[in-house]
Amino acid sequence: MSKVIEFLNSMGGDARLRYADAAQLAAVLERTQIDPAVRDAILGSDQAALAALLGARTNVVCGFAPAQDDDEQEQSPDDGEEIVALQNTVRAA
């Protein structure tokens, strides 16, 4: 994991970092081996610059759709006609 991602992960998990003011955050970032441009983007809360510097994709979507059970599949219109035809055949016999 990159140093930047590690730092952002620890920032999100540590309330002291998450709600630290700019001076406190700058002091913590100074001790890391993170590129100065990335530090500036983090300190400035510049998401677009940070994404550009990291080469991150910002438009990521995840979607879920429920699977359809075999029992719940819709009958085709022909299925009903076949049943009626079979019933008529049985009655005629």
Biopython code that builds the backbone (N, CA, C, O; Angstrom):
import numpy as np
from Bio.PDB.StructureBuilder import StructureBuilder

atoms = [
    (1, "MET", "N", (0.860, -1.174, 0.000)),
    (1, "MET", "CA", (0.000, 0.000, 0.000)),
    (1, "MET", "C", (0.902, 1.232, 0.000)),
    (1, "MET", "O", (1.906, 1.262, 0.711)),
    (2, "SER", "N", (0.554, 2.240, -0.786)),
    (2, "SER", "CA", (1.390, 3.428, -0.860)),
    (2, "SER", "C", (1.339, 4.215, 0.448)),
    (2, "SER", "O", (0.412, 4.074, 1.245)),
    (3, "LYS", "N", (2.345, 5.033, 0.642)),
    (3, "LYS", "CA", (2.430, 5.850, 1.859)),
    (3, "LYS", "C", (1.221, 6.783, 1.965)),
    (3, "LYS", "O", (0.711, 7.020, 3.060)),
    (4, "VAL", "N", (0.767, 7.308, 0.831)),
    (4, "VAL", "CA", (-0.373, 8.237, 0.833)),
    (4, "VAL", "C", (-1.639, 7.512, 1.277)),
    (4, "VAL", "O", (-2.382, 8.015, 2.120)),
    (5, "ILE", "N", (-1.888, 6.333, 0.713)),
    (5, "ILE", "CA", (-3.083, 5.579, 1.064)),
    (5, "ILE", "C", (-3.025, 5.157, 2.525)),
    (5, "ILE", "O", (-4.031, 5.206, 3.232)),
    (6, "GLU", "N", (-1.838, 4.740, 2.977)),
    (6, "GLU", "CA", (-1.682, 4.390, 4.390)),
    (6, "GLU", "C", (-2.015, 5.580, 5.286)),
    (6, "GLU", "O", (-2.709, 5.435, 6.292)),
    (7, "PHE", "N", (-1.515, 6.759, 4.910)),
    (7, "PHE", "CA", (-1.778, 7.949, 5.709)),
    (7, "PHE", "C", (-3.272, 8.294, 5.706)),
    (7, "PHE", "O", (-3.845, 8.568, 6.760)),
    (8, "LEU", "N", (-3.900, 8.281, 4.536)),
    (8, "LEU", "CA", (-5.326, 8.606, 4.455)),
    (8, "LEU", "C", (-6.160, 7.595, 5.239)),
    (8, "LEU", "O", (-7.156, 7.961, 5.863)),
    (9, "ASN", "N", (-5.760, 6.335, 5.209)),
    (9, "ASN", "CA", (-6.447, 5.299, 5.968)),
    (9, "ASN", "C", (-6.321, 5.568, 7.473)),
    (9, "ASN", "O", (-7.305, 5.484, 8.208)),
    (10, "SER", "N", (-5.119, 5.888, 7.917)),
    (10, "SER", "CA", (-4.938, 6.177, 9.347)),
    (10, "SER", "C", (-5.651, 7.463, 9.736)),
    (10, "SER", "O", (-6.149, 7.584, 10.855)),
    (11, "MET", "N", (-5.702, 8.424, 8.821)),
    (11, "MET", "CA", (-6.412, 9.680, 9.085)),
    (11, "MET", "C", (-7.906, 9.428, 9.274)),
    (11, "MET", "O", (-8.533, 10.026, 10.148)),
    (12, "GLY", "N", (-8.471, 8.549, 8.460)),
    (12, "GLY", "CA", (-9.886, 8.224, 8.581)),
    (12, "GLY", "C", (-10.208, 7.396, 9.809)),
    (12, "GLY", "O", (-11.328, 7.445, 10.318)),
    (13, "GLY", "N", (-9.232, 6.633, 10.288)),
    (13, "GLY", "CA", (-9.474, 5.757, 11.429)),
    (13, "GLY", "C", (-9.105, 6.354, 12.775)),
    (13, "GLY", "O", (-9.446, 5.787, 13.814)),
    (14, "ASP", "N", (-8.418, 7.485, 12.779)),
    (14, "ASP", "CA", (-7.974, 8.118, 14.013)),
    (14, "ASP", "C", (-8.664, 9.473, 14.154)),
    (14, "ASP", "O", (-8.398, 10.388, 13.375)),
    (15, "ALA", "N", (-9.541, 9.604, 15.136)),
    (15, "ALA", "CA", (-10.319, 10.833, 15.308)),
    (15, "ALA", "C", (-9.419, 12.043, 15.512)),
    (15, "ALA", "O", (-9.764, 13.151, 15.100)),
    (16, "ARG", "N", (-8.259, 11.838, 16.149)),
    (16, "ARG", "CA", (-7.357, 12.978, 16.366)),
    (16, "ARG", "C", (-6.833, 13.515, 15.049)),
    (16, "ARG", "O", (-6.675, 14.726, 14.894)),
    (17, "LEU", "N", (-6.559, 12.626, 14.091)),
    (17, "LEU", "CA", (-6.104, 13.081, 12.775)),
    (17, "LEU", "C", (-7.265, 13.588, 11.929)),
    (17, "LEU", "O", (-7.149, 14.585, 11.216)),
    (18, "ARG", "N", (-8.373, 12.887, 12.023)),
    (18, "ARG", "CA", (-9.528, 13.249, 11.192)),
    (18, "ARG", "C", (-10.003, 14.666, 11.471)),
    (18, "ARG", "O", (-10.375, 15.396, 10.553)),
    (19, "TYR", "N", (-9.990, 15.051, 12.744)),
    (19, "TYR", "CA", (-10.493, 16.377, 13.117)),
    (19, "TYR", "C", (-9.371, 17.331, 13.522)),
    (19, "TYR", "O", (-9.623, 18.341, 14.179)),
    (20, "ALA", "N", (-8.133, 17.015, 13.132)),
    (20, "ALA", "CA", (-6.996, 17.880, 13.455)),
    (20, "ALA", "C", (-7.063, 19.158, 12.636)),
    (20, "ALA", "O", (-7.571, 19.165, 11.515)),
    (21, "ASP", "N", (-6.549, 20.235, 13.206)),
    (21, "ASP", "CA", (-6.490, 21.479, 12.433)),
    (21, "ASP", "C", (-5.302, 21.396, 11.467)),
    (21, "ASP", "O", (-4.525, 20.443, 11.511)),
    (22, "ALA", "N", (-5.172, 22.397, 10.603)),
    (22, "ALA", "CA", (-4.160, 22.368, 9.548)),
    (22, "ALA", "C", (-2.743, 22.285, 10.118)),
    (22, "ALA", "O", (-1.896, 21.590, 9.556)),
    (23, "ALA", "N", (-2.475, 22.977, 11.214)),
    (23, "ALA", "CA", (-1.135, 22.968, 11.800)),
    (23, "ALA", "C", (-0.775, 21.584, 12.340)),
    (23, "ALA", "O", (0.344, 21.111, 12.144)),
    (24, "GLN", "N", (-1.721, 20.940, 13.018)),
    (24, "GLN", "CA", (-1.474, 19.604, 13.550)),
    (24, "GLN", "C", (-1.278, 18.598, 12.411)),
    (24, "GLN", "O", (-0.394, 17.743, 12.465)),
    (25, "LEU", "N", (-2.106, 18.716, 11.398)),
    (25, "LEU", "CA", (-2.007, 17.816, 10.254)),
    (25, "LEU", "C", (-0.689, 18.027, 9.508)),
    (25, "LEU", "O", (-0.060, 17.063, 9.071)),
    (26, "ALA", "N", (-0.279, 19.269, 9.365)),
    (26, "ALA", "CA", (0.989, 19.577, 8.697)),
    (26, "ALA", "C", (2.160, 18.970, 9.458)),
    (26, "ALA", "O", (3.103, 18.464, 8.850)),
    (27, "ALA", "N", (2.105, 19.020, 10.787)),
    (27, "ALA", "CA", (3.175, 18.445, 11.607)),
    (27, "ALA", "C", (3.258, 16.934, 11.413)),
    (27, "ALA", "O", (4.353, 16.378, 11.320)),
    (28, "VAL", "N", (2.116, 16.275, 11.353)),
    (28, "VAL", "CA", (2.094, 14.825, 11.140)),
    (28, "VAL", "C", (2.588, 14.497, 9.730)),
    (28, "VAL", "O", (3.374, 13.568, 9.544)),
    (29, "LEU", "N", (2.129, 15.257, 8.748)),
    (29, "LEU", "CA", (2.538, 15.008, 7.357)),
    (29, "LEU", "C", (4.029, 15.255, 7.158)),
    (29, "LEU", "O", (4.655, 14.605, 6.321)),
    (30, "GLU", "N", (4.590, 16.165, 7.899)),
    (30, "GLU", "CA", (6.016, 16.483, 7.787)),
    (30, "GLU", "C", (6.884, 15.266, 8.137)),
    (30, "GLU", "O", (7.988, 15.116, 7.613)),
    (31, "ARG", "N", (6.389, 14.417, 9.007)),
    (31, "ARG", "CA", (7.139, 13.230, 9.429)),
    (31, "ARG", "C", (6.998, 12.062, 8.442)),
    (31, "ARG", "O", (7.683, 11.050, 8.587)),
    (32, "THR", "N", (6.141, 12.190, 7.469)),
    (32, "THR", "CA", (5.933, 11.119, 6.488)),
    (32, "THR", "C", (6.860, 11.317, 5.299)),
    (32, "THR", "O", (7.487, 12.366, 5.149)),
    (33, "GLN", "N", (6.936, 10.309, 4.470)),
    (33, "GLN", "CA", (7.745, 10.393, 3.247)),
    (33, "GLN", "C", (6.838, 10.645, 2.040)),
    (33, "GLN", "O", (7.034, 10.075, 0.966)),
    (34, "ILE", "N", (5.857, 11.500, 2.241)),
    (34, "ILE", "CA", (4.900, 11.808, 1.180)),
    (34, "ILE", "C", (5.386, 13.026, 0.407)),
    (34, "ILE", "O", (5.890, 13.989, 0.984)),
    (35, "ASP", "N", (5.227, 12.964, -0.904)),
    (35, "ASP", "CA", (5.630, 14.053, -1.801)),
    (35, "ASP", "C", (5.023, 15.378, -1.345)),
    (35, "ASP", "O", (3.856, 15.411, -0.954)),
    (36, "PRO", "N", (5.793, 16.478, -1.385)),
    (36, "PRO", "CA", (5.266, 17.780, -0.940)),
    (36, "PRO", "C", (4.000, 18.239, -1.687)),
    (36, "PRO", "O", (3.131, 18.871, -1.087)),
    (37, "ALA", "N", (3.891, 17.932, -2.967)),
    (37, "ALA", "CA", (2.691, 18.325, -3.724)),
    (37, "ALA", "C", (1.462, 17.588, -3.198)),
    (37, "ALA", "O", (0.372, 18.154, -3.119)),
    (38, "VAL", "N", (1.651, 16.322, -2.841)),
    (38, "VAL", "CA", (0.549, 15.529, -2.293)),
    (38, "VAL", "C", (0.189, 16.058, -0.907)),
    (38, "VAL", "O", (-0.989, 16.156, -0.566)),
    (39, "ARG", "N", (1.199, 16.399, -0.110)),
    (39, "ARG", "CA", (0.945, 16.993, 1.211)),
    (39, "ARG", "C", (0.113, 18.256, 1.091)),
    (39, "ARG", "O", (-0.838, 18.461, 1.846)),
    (40, "ASP", "N", (0.481, 19.112, 0.125)),
    (40, "ASP", "CA", (-0.265, 20.354, -0.068)),
    (40, "ASP", "C", (-1.719, 20.090, -0.454)),
    (40, "ASP", "O", (-2.626, 20.790, -0.005)),
    (41, "ALA", "N", (-1.933, 19.073, -1.291)),
    (41, "ALA", "CA", (-3.302, 18.724, -1.699)),
    (41, "ALA", "C", (-4.096, 18.221, -0.503)),
    (41, "ALA", "O", (-5.273, 18.552, -0.359)),
    (42, "ILE", "N", (-3.465, 17.422, 0.357)),
    (42, "ILE", "CA", (-4.153, 16.916, 1.550)),
    (42, "ILE", "C", (-4.471, 18.068, 2.495)),
    (42, "ILE", "O", (-5.590, 18.179, 2.995)),
    (43, "LEU", "N", (-3.490, 18.915, 2.735)),
    (43, "LEU", "CA", (-3.702, 20.053, 3.645)),
    (43, "LEU", "C", (-4.746, 21.024, 3.115)),
    (43, "LEU", "O", (-5.486, 21.630, 3.890)),
    (44, "GLY", "N", (-4.807, 21.172, 1.799)),
    (44, "GLY", "CA", (-5.780, 22.074, 1.192)),
    (44, "GLY", "C", (-7.123, 21.432, 0.922)),
    (44, "GLY", "O", (-8.018, 22.070, 0.367)),
    (45, "SER", "N", (-7.274, 20.174, 1.310)),
    (45, "SER", "CA", (-8.509, 19.416, 1.048)),
    (45, "SER", "C", (-8.891, 19.489, -0.433)),
    (45, "SER", "O", (-10.066, 19.607, -0.782)),
    (46, "ASP", "N", (-7.873, 19.418, -1.295)),
    (46, "ASP", "CA", (-8.081, 19.521, -2.739)),
    (46, "ASP", "C", (-8.182, 18.113, -3.338)),
    (46, "ASP", "O", (-7.180, 17.521, -3.739)),
    (47, "GLN", "N", (-9.406, 17.595, -3.390)),
    (47, "GLN", "CA", (-9.638, 16.238, -3.871)),
    (47, "GLN", "C", (-9.226, 16.075, -5.327)),
    (47, "GLN", "O", (-8.650, 15.051, -5.694)),
    (48, "ALA", "N", (-9.514, 17.076, -6.166)),
    (48, "ALA", "CA", (-9.183, 16.973, -7.585)),
    (48, "ALA", "C", (-7.671, 16.891, -7.781)),
    (48, "ALA", "O", (-7.194, 16.085, -8.581)),
    (49, "ALA", "N", (-6.917, 17.715, -7.063)),
    (49, "ALA", "CA", (-5.458, 17.692, -7.186)),
    (49, "ALA", "C", (-4.898, 16.371, -6.665)),
    (49, "ALA", "O", (-4.001, 15.788, -7.274)),
    (50, "LEU", "N", (-5.424, 15.906, -5.551)),
    (50, "LEU", "CA", (-4.955, 14.644, -4.974)),
    (50, "LEU", "C", (-5.230, 13.485, -5.928)),
    (50, "LEU", "O", (-4.372, 12.625, -6.126)),
    (51, "ALA", "N", (-6.411, 13.461, -6.513)),
    (51, "ALA", "CA", (-6.754, 12.404, -7.475)),
    (51, "ALA", "C", (-5.829, 12.466, -8.690)),
    (51, "ALA", "O", (-5.379, 11.432, -9.183)),
    (52, "ALA", "N", (-5.549, 13.664, -9.166)),
    (52, "ALA", "CA", (-4.662, 13.814, -10.326)),
    (52, "ALA", "C", (-3.239, 13.369, -9.989)),
    (52, "ALA", "O", (-2.591, 12.698, -10.792)),
    (53, "LEU", "N", (-2.757, 13.739, -8.812)),
    (53, "LEU", "CA", (-1.404, 13.369, -8.404)),
    (53, "LEU", "C", (-1.255, 11.857, -8.208)),
    (53, "LEU", "O", (-0.198, 11.290, -8.484)),
    (54, "LEU", "N", (-2.313, 11.219, -7.734)),
    (54, "LEU", "CA", (-2.267, 9.779, -7.487)),
    (54, "LEU", "C", (-2.683, 8.961, -8.699)),
    (54, "LEU", "O", (-2.518, 7.741, -8.710)),
    (55, "GLY", "N", (-3.224, 9.624, -9.723)),
    (55, "GLY", "CA", (-3.718, 8.907, -10.897)),
    (55, "GLY", "C", (-4.960, 8.095, -10.578)),
    (55, "GLY", "O", (-5.187, 7.030, -11.151)),
    (56, "ALA", "N", (-5.760, 8.613, -9.655)),
    (56, "ALA", "CA", (-6.954, 7.887, -9.197)),
    (56, "ALA", "C", (-8.147, 8.187, -10.091)),
    (56, "ALA", "O", (-8.249, 9.257, -10.691)),
    (57, "ARG", "N", (-9.037, 7.223, -10.161)),
    (57, "ARG", "CA", (-10.315, 7.423, -10.850)),
    (57, "ARG", "C", (-11.319, 7.913, -9.824)),
    (57, "ARG", "O", (-11.422, 7.353, -8.733)),
    (58, "THR", "N", (-12.051, 8.946, -10.169)),
    (58, "THR", "CA", (-13.022, 9.483, -9.213)),
    (58, "THR", "C", (-14.444, 9.045, -9.506)),
    (58, "THR", "O", (-15.305, 9.134, -8.630)),
    (59, "ASN", "N", (-14.707, 8.583, -10.695)),
    (59, "ASN", "CA", (-16.067, 8.168, -11.055)),
    (59, "ASN", "C", (-16.147, 6.645, -11.070)),
    (59, "ASN", "O", (-16.147, 6.025, -12.133)),
    (60, "VAL", "N", (-16.212, 6.060, -9.903)),
    (60, "VAL", "CA", (-16.310, 4.615, -9.772)),
    (60, "VAL", "C", (-17.700, 4.285, -9.242)),
    (60, "VAL", "O", (-18.151, 4.868, -8.257)),
    (61, "VAL", "N", (-18.366, 3.358, -9.894)),
    (61, "VAL", "CA", (-19.726, 2.997, -9.514)),
    (61, "VAL", "C", (-19.787, 1.490, -9.279)),
    (61, "VAL", "O", (-19.179, 0.707, -10.010)),
    (62, "CYS", "N", (-20.516, 1.108, -8.270)),
    (62, "CYS", "CA", (-20.736, -0.307, -7.988)),
    (62, "CYS", "C", (-22.246, -0.520, -7.891)),
    (62, "CYS", "O", (-22.932, 0.202, -7.168)),
    (63, "GLY", "N", (-22.750, -1.492, -8.606)),
    (63, "GLY", "CA", (-24.186, -1.744, -8.578)),
    (63, "GLY", "C", (-24.481, -3.206, -8.319)),
    (63, "GLY", "O", (-23.685, -4.084, -8.656)),
    (64, "PHE", "N", (-25.615, -3.456, -7.726)),
    (64, "PHE", "CA", (-26.053, -4.813, -7.428)),
    (64, "PHE", "C", (-27.447, -5.015, -8.004)),
    (64, "PHE", "O", (-28.285, -4.114, -7.959)),
    (65, "ALA", "N", (-27.686, -6.196, -8.541)),
    (65, "ALA", "CA", (-29.014, -6.563, -9.018)),
    (65, "ALA", "C", (-29.324, -7.949, -8.469)),
    (65, "ALA", "O", (-28.477, -8.841, -8.526)),
    (66, "PRO", "N", (-30.522, -8.140, -7.941)),
    (66, "PRO", "CA", (-30.847, -9.453, -7.380)),
    (66, "PRO", "C", (-30.915, -10.507, -8.479)),
    (66, "PRO", "O", (-31.364, -10.235, -9.592)),
    (67, "ALA", "N", (-30.470, -11.692, -8.156)),
    (67, "ALA", "CA", (-30.545, -12.801, -9.100)),
    (67, "ALA", "C", (-31.989, -13.285, -9.175)),
    (67, "ALA", "O", (-32.740, -13.178, -8.205)),
    (68, "GLN", "N", (-32.365, -13.812, -10.318)),
    (68, "GLN", "CA", (-33.727, -14.306, -10.494)),
    (68, "GLN", "C", (-33.707, -15.820, -10.321)),
    (68, "GLN", "O", (-32.942, -16.517, -10.988)),
    (69, "ASP", "N", (-34.549, -16.325, -9.426)),
    (69, "ASP", "CA", (-34.642, -17.766, -9.208)),
    (69, "ASP", "C", (-35.288, -18.430, -10.413)),
    (69, "ASP", "O", (-36.087, -17.816, -11.121)),
    (70, "ASP", "N", (-34.934, -19.689, -10.640)),
    (70, "ASP", "CA", (-35.519, -20.440, -11.751)),
    (70, "ASP", "C", (-37.032, -20.579, -11.577)),
    (70, "ASP", "O", (-37.768, -20.569, -12.564)),
    (71, "ASP", "N", (-37.504, -20.708, -10.334)),
    (71, "ASP", "CA", (-38.932, -20.875, -10.071)),
    (71, "ASP", "C", (-39.726, -19.607, -10.358)),
    (71, "ASP", "O", (-40.929, -19.665, -10.609)),
    (72, "GLU", "N", (-39.057, -18.474, -10.321)),
    (72, "GLU", "CA", (-39.761, -17.198, -10.479)),
    (72, "GLU", "C", (-39.729, -16.678, -11.906)),
    (72, "GLU", "O", (-40.224, -15.582, -12.171)),
    (73, "GLN", "N", (-39.159, -17.440, -12.827)),
    (73, "GLN", "CA", (-39.099, -16.976, -14.204)),
    (73, "GLN", "C", (-40.512, -16.860, -14.764)),
    (73, "GLN", "O", (-41.396, -17.666, -14.475)),
    (74, "GLU", "N", (-40.682, -15.836, -15.567)),
    (74, "GLU", "CA", (-42.009, -15.616, -16.146)),
    (74, "GLU", "C", (-42.284, -16.657, -17.222)),
    (74, "GLU", "O", (-41.381, -17.103, -17.930)),
    (75, "GLN", "N", (-43.559, -17.033, -17.326)),
    (75, "GLN", "CA", (-43.951, -17.958, -18.384)),
    (75, "GLN", "C", (-44.118, -17.173, -19.665)),
    (75, "GLN", "O", (-44.598, -16.039, -19.661)),
    (76, "SER", "N", (-43.725, -17.778, -20.739)),
    (76, "SER", "CA", (-43.946, -17.125, -22.024)),
    (76, "SER", "C", (-45.417, -17.286, -22.400)),
    (76, "SER", "O", (-46.074, -18.200, -21.902)),
    (77, "PRO", "N", (-45.943, -16.432, -23.255)),
    (77, "PRO", "CA", (-47.364, -16.536, -23.641)),
    (77, "PRO", "C", (-47.704, -17.891, -24.264)),
    (77, "PRO", "O", (-48.841, -18.350, -24.154)),
    (78, "ASP", "N", (-46.735, -18.532, -24.916)),
    (78, "ASP", "CA", (-46.986, -19.827, -25.551)),
    (78, "ASP", "C", (-47.239, -20.924, -24.520)),
    (78, "ASP", "O", (-47.971, -21.873, -24.803)),
    (79, "ASP", "N", (-46.646, -20.813, -23.325)),
    (79, "ASP", "CA", (-46.804, -21.854, -22.302)),
    (79, "ASP", "C", (-48.277, -22.061, -21.942)),
    (79, "ASP", "O", (-48.724, -23.199, -21.800)),
    (80, "GLY", "N", (-49.015, -20.997, -21.797)),
    (80, "GLY", "CA", (-50.436, -21.104, -21.450)),
    (80, "GLY", "C", (-51.241, -21.764, -22.548)),
    (80, "GLY", "O", (-52.154, -22.539, -22.263)),
    (81, "GLU", "N", (-50.924, -21.476, -23.789)),
    (81, "GLU", "CA", (-51.632, -22.065, -24.920)),
    (81, "GLU", "C", (-51.385, -23.573, -24.993)),
    (81, "GLU", "O", (-52.292, -24.340, -25.315)),
    (82, "GLU", "N", (-50.146, -23.998, -24.691)),
    (82, "GLU", "CA", (-49.825, -25.418, -24.728)),
    (82, "GLU", "C", (-50.606, -26.173, -23.657)),
    (82, "GLU", "O", (-51.070, -27.288, -23.899)),
    (83, "ILE", "N", (-50.752, -25.582, -22.492)),
    (83, "ILE", "CA", (-51.488, -26.240, -21.406)),
    (83, "ILE", "C", (-52.954, -26.405, -21.793)),
    (83, "ILE", "O", (-53.532, -27.469, -21.570)),
    (84, "VAL", "N", (-53.557, -25.379, -22.363)),
    (84, "VAL", "CA", (-54.955, -25.454, -22.775)),
    (84, "VAL", "C", (-55.127, -26.494, -23.867)),
    (84, "VAL", "O", (-56.102, -27.244, -23.857)),
    (85, "ALA", "N", (-54.189, -26.551, -24.813)),
    (85, "ALA", "CA", (-54.264, -27.535, -25.917)),
    (85, "ALA", "C", (-54.173, -28.958, -25.354)),
    (85, "ALA", "O", (-54.897, -29.850, -25.796)),
    (86, "LEU", "N", (-53.279, -29.166, -24.377)),
    (86, "LEU", "CA", (-53.141, -30.495, -23.766)),
    (86, "LEU", "C", (-54.416, -30.880, -23.010)),
    (86, "LEU", "O", (-54.849, -32.030, -23.074)),
    (87, "GLN", "N", (-55.012, -29.932, -22.301)),
    (87, "GLN", "CA", (-56.245, -30.225, -21.558)),
    (87, "GLN", "C", (-57.360, -30.608, -22.519)),
    (87, "GLN", "O", (-58.126, -31.534, -22.252)),
    (88, "ASN", "N", (-57.450, -29.894, -23.639)),
    (88, "ASN", "CA", (-58.493, -30.210, -24.636)),
    (88, "ASN", "C", (-58.256, -31.578, -25.248)),
    (88, "ASN", "O", (-59.210, -32.301, -25.535)),
    (89, "THR", "N", (-56.986, -31.945, -25.453)),
    (89, "THR", "CA", (-56.655, -33.253, -26.021)),
    (89, "THR", "C", (-57.049, -34.363, -25.062)),
    (89, "THR", "O", (-57.589, -35.388, -25.477)),
    (90, "VAL", "N", (-56.776, -34.156, -23.767)),
    (90, "VAL", "CA", (-57.091, -35.163, -22.753)),
    (90, "VAL", "C", (-58.592, -35.325, -22.652)),
    (90, "VAL", "O", (-59.075, -36.453, -22.545)),
    (91, "ARG", "N", (-59.344, -34.248, -22.681)),
    (91, "ARG", "CA", (-60.808, -34.321, -22.577)),
    (91, "ARG", "C", (-61.407, -35.025, -23.786)),
    (91, "ARG", "O", (-62.387, -35.758, -23.656)),
    (92, "ALA", "N", (-60.824, -34.807, -24.963)),
    (92, "ALA", "CA", (-61.349, -35.403, -26.171)),
    (92, "ALA", "C", (-61.096, -36.905, -26.219)),
    (92, "ALA", "O", (-61.826, -37.650, -26.873)),
    (93, "ALA", "N", (-60.067, -37.332, -25.527)),
    (93, "ALA", "CA", (-59.715, -38.758, -25.571)),
    (93, "ALA", "C", (-60.576, -39.585, -24.716)),
    (93, "ALA", "O", (-60.397, -40.801, -24.653)),
]
sb = StructureBuilder()
sb.init_structure("model")
sb.init_model(0)
sb.init_chain("A")
sb.init_seg("    ")
for serial, (resi, resn, name, xyz) in enumerate(atoms, 1):
    if name == "N":
        sb.init_residue(resn, " ", resi, " ")
    sb.init_atom(name, np.array(xyz, "f"), 0.0, 1.0, " ", f" {name:<3s}", serial, name[0])
structure = sb.get_structure()
